[in-house]
């Protein structure tokens, strides 16, 4: 989604998971395995601070990013934040076959995602904009985010 938005805006794009992998010089799953979730979250926060301090960029943050109040505060202060709302069953279907998600390992992803959403939803809803994605084509969701960026984000 972020790549579609960035392309439409003519902006750079950063996926925070990919940025963490670049800095850590290893995949997120290996970082989780070797050092645990806390190390990943610290790396994610550091990468986000670096990206947010730079030029305007479309950033894809992982689902746990907004669990941290400091991350939410930094993002809201420096960026237009948009919550891409998705039902757990839809997210599970989209992630089918993606073995690189350590928090979804070892079980049916739908109930795991539902539990995560229950814990994280309040943080997600601090975003001033919510775009529902269930049943929508990626291009339509991207178009809505681009409209928000132009209307509220100065793009």
Long-range contacts (C-beta under 8 A, 24 or more apart in sequence): 1-60, 1-84, 1-133, 1-138, 1-141, 1-142, 1-145, 2-58, 2-59, 2-60, 4-138, 4-139, 4-142, 5-58, 5-142, 5-145, 5-146, 5-149, 6-57, 6-58, 8-142, 8-143, 8-146, 9-58, 9-146, 9-149, 9-150, 9-155, 11-56, 11-57, 11-58, 11-155, 12-55, 12-57, 12-58, 13-57, 13-58, 13-59, 13-60, 14-51, 14-57, 14-58, 14-59, 14-60, 15-59, 15-60, 16-44, 16-47, 16-48, 16-51, 16-59, 16-60, 16-61, 16-62, 16-65, 17-44, 17-60, 17-62, 19-47, 19-51, 20-44, 20-47, 23-47, 27-100, 28-100, 28-102, 29-99, 29-100, 29-101, 29-102, 32-102, 33-102, 37-102, 37-103, 41-67, 41-68, 44-71, 45-70, 45-71, 48-74, 48-75, 49-74, 52-78, 52-79, 53-78, 56-154, 56-155, 63-116, 63-120, 64-103, 64-116, 64-120, 66-120, 66-123, 66-124, 66-126, 66-127, 67-119, 67-120, 67-123, 69-123, 72-123, 72-126, 76-126, 76-127, 76-128, 79-153, 80-128, 80-129, 80-148, 80-149, 80-152, 80-153, 81-126, 81-127, 81-128, 81-129, 82-127, 82-129, 82-130, 82-131, 82-145, 82-148, 83-124, 83-125, 83-127, 83-129, 83-130, 83-131, 84-131, 84-133, 84-141, 84-145, 85-124, 85-130, 85-131, 85-132, 85-133, 85-134, 86-132, 86-133, 86-134, 87-134, 88-113, 88-114, 88-116, 88-117, 90-133, 90-134, 128-152
